[in-house]
Amino acid sequence: MTAKEYLLRYKEANDSKNDIQEELEKLRDEITQVTAIKSDCEKIKSSGSQDPLGDAIVKMITLEQELYDKIAVRDEIQREIEYTISQVDDSDLRRILTKKYILGDRFENIAAEMKKSWRHTLRLHGKALQEVQKIIEKN
């Protein structure tokens, strides 16, 4: 895995966590709807589940735990990447890596904030990636 691929896992993990959060919200909304339907269904008995609300709650709890487990894995990936960046000795290189891969800034913004040319910022980024590659190969 290249240093860039390694670092891009941070954004992927963050995007995945956001997707999981949306899935949890959708699940909670479905439970709310089942609760409303249950009160209407109590008047009509069918051959389906005797407790649709209970079934939905069990499903929600099971899925919620699975989703929290996935979030924990993504959190670990992010902590690992943050730790790797912290091992880069040069503060400018650390700053570029943090702004690019943790905060998702564009090189133009990073260069302007650091008062460096865009081209020089790209050179520093390349150097930073080399440093990260050494770190991940060492570990």
C-alpha positions in Angstrom: 0.0 0.0 0.0 1.4 3.4 -0.9 1.5 6.2 1.6 -1.2 8.1 -0.3 -3.5 5.1 -0.3 -2.8 4.6 3.4 -3.7 8.2 4.2 -6.8 8.3 2.0 -8.2 5.6 4.3 -8.9 8.4 6.8 -11.4 10.0 4.5 -12.9 6.7 3.5 -13.3 5.8 7.2 -14.9 9.1 7.9 -17.3 8.8 5.0 -18.2 5.3 6.0 -18.9 6.5 9.6 -21.3 9.1 8.2 -23.0 6.5 6.1 -23.4 4.3 9.2 -24.9 7.2 11.2 -27.4 7.8 8.4 -28.3 4.1 8.4 -28.9 4.3 12.2 -31.2 7.3 11.8 -33.1 5.5 9.1 -33.5 2.5 11.3 -34.8 4.6 14.2 -37.3 6.3 11.8 -38.5 2.8 10.8 -39.0 1.9 14.4 -41.0 5.0 15.0 -43.2 4.1 12.0 -43.7 0.6 13.3 -44.8 2.0 16.6 -47.4 4.1 14.9 -48.5 1.1 12.8 -48.7 -1.2 15.8 -51.4 0.9 17.5 -53.4 0.7 14.2 -52.8 -3.0 13.8 -54.0 -3.9 17.3 -57.5 -3.5 15.9 -56.7 -6.0 13.1 -55.3 -9.4 13.8 -53.3 -11.2 11.1 -51.3 -14.3 10.7 -48.1 -12.3 10.9 -45.9 -11.6 13.8 -47.7 -11.3 17.1 -45.4 -8.5 18.1 -44.1 -6.4 15.1 -42.9 -3.7 17.4 -40.8 -6.1 19.5 -39.4 -7.7 16.3 -38.5 -4.3 15.0 -36.8 -3.3 18.2 -34.8 -6.5 18.4 -33.7 -6.0 14.7 -32.8 -2.4 15.5 -30.7 -3.3 18.6 -28.9 -6.0 16.6 -28.2 -3.8 13.6 -27.2 -0.9 15.9 -24.6 -3.0 17.6 -23.2 -4.1 14.3 -23.0 -0.5 13.1 -21.3 0.6 16.3 -18.8 -2.2 15.8 -18.1 -0.9 12.3 -17.7 2.7 13.7 -15.1 1.4 16.2 -13.1 -0.2 13.4 -13.2 3.1 11.4 -12.2 5.1 14.6 -9.2 2.8 15.0 -8.1 3.4 11.4 -8.3 7.1 11.9 -6.3 7.0 15.2 -3.7 4.9 13.5 -3.3 7.4 10.6 -3.2 10.4 13.0 -0.5 8.6 15.0 1.5 7.9 11.8 1.3 11.6 10.8 2.4 12.6 14.3 5.6 10.6 13.7 6.7 12.8 10.8 9.5 14.9 12.2 9.1 18.1 10.1 6.3 20.3 11.3 5.5 21.7 7.8 5.2 18.2 6.5 2.9 17.2 9.4 0.8 20.3 8.8 0.4 19.6 5.1 -0.5 15.9 5.8 -3.0 16.9 8.5 -4.6 19.6 6.4 -4.8 17.4 3.3 -5.8 14.0 4.7 -7.4 14.8 8.1 -9.2 18.1 7.3 -9.6 17.5 3.6 -8.2 20.9 2.5 -7.2 21.6 -1.1 -3.6 22.3 -1.9 -4.4 25.8 -3.0 -5.8 26.6 0.5 -2.9 24.8 2.3 -0.4 26.8 0.2 -2.1 30.1 0.9 -2.4 29.4 4.6 1.3 28.4 4.9 2.3 31.3 2.7 4.1 29.0 0.2 3.6 28.6 -3.5 1.3 25.9 -4.7 4.2 24.2 -6.5 6.4 24.2 -3.4 3.5 22.9 -1.3 3.2 20.0 -3.8 6.9 19.3 -3.5 6.6 19.3 0.3 3.6 17.0 0.0 5.7 14.5 -2.0 8.4 14.7 0.6 5.8 14.1 3.3 4.5 11.1 1.5 8.0 9.6 1.3 8.3 10.1 5.1 5.0 8.4 5.7 6.0 5.5 3.4 9.1 5.0 5.5 7.0 5.0 8.7 4.5 2.5 7.5 7.2 0.2 6.1 9.0 0.3 9.4 5.8 -0.6 11.3 
